[in-house]
Amino acid sequence: MRTLKDVPVGGSAKVLKLHGEGAIRRRIMDMGITKGVVIRVRKLAPLGDPMELSLRGYELSLRKADAEMIEVE
């Protein structure tokens, strides 16, 4: 299983499935990360966490722990 955490800087991936439950899953969906969305990894913070992403016409910072819950192709 490939997750968003595994996508290299400059790479893109399409969301297949969201793992996790309850409030965490809801928060990720509220940020616009849903099945079928294409996400591009723009850059990483100096220590590698968080990741800066581009999706749906806006920029988003996401912790790697949350990125592990997002299955991509």
MOFEN-V934976 format. One record per backbone hydrogen bond with DSSP energy under -0.5 kcal/mol. NH is the residue of the N-H (numbers start at 1). CO is the residue of the C=O. E is the energy in kcal/mol with one decimal. If there is no record, write none. Layout:
NH_CO_E + NH_CO_E
//
This chain:
4_67_-1.1 + 4_70_-2.0 + 5_67_-0.6 + 6_3_-1.5 + 7_4_-1.3 + 10_41_-3.2 + 11_8_-2.3 + 13_39_-2.2 + 15_37_-2.5 + 16_71_-3.1 + 17_71_-1.5 + 19_17_-0.5 + 19_69_-3.5 + 24_21_-1.0 + 25_21_-0.7 + 26_22_-2.3 + 27_23_-2.4 + 28_24_-2.1 + 29_25_-2.2 + 30_26_-2.5 + 31_27_-1.1 + 32_29_-1.7 + 33_28_-1.6 + 34_32_-1.1 + 36_15_-2.7 + 37_34_-1.9 + 39_13_-3.1 + 39_37_-0.5 + 40_54_-2.4 + 41_11_-2.6 + 42_40_-0.8 + 42_52_-2.5 + 43_52_-1.3 + 45_50_-2.1 + 48_45_-2.5 + 51_62_-2.9 + 52_43_-3.2 + 53_51_-0.6 + 53_60_-3.8 + 54_40_-2.5 + 55_58_-2.4 + 58_55_-2.1 + 60_53_-2.6 + 62_51_-2.5 + 66_63_-0.5 + 67_63_-2.1 + 68_64_-1.7 + 69_66_-1.5 + 70_67_-1.4 + 71_17_-2.7 + 71_69_-0.7 + 72_2_-2.6 + 73_14_-2.0
//
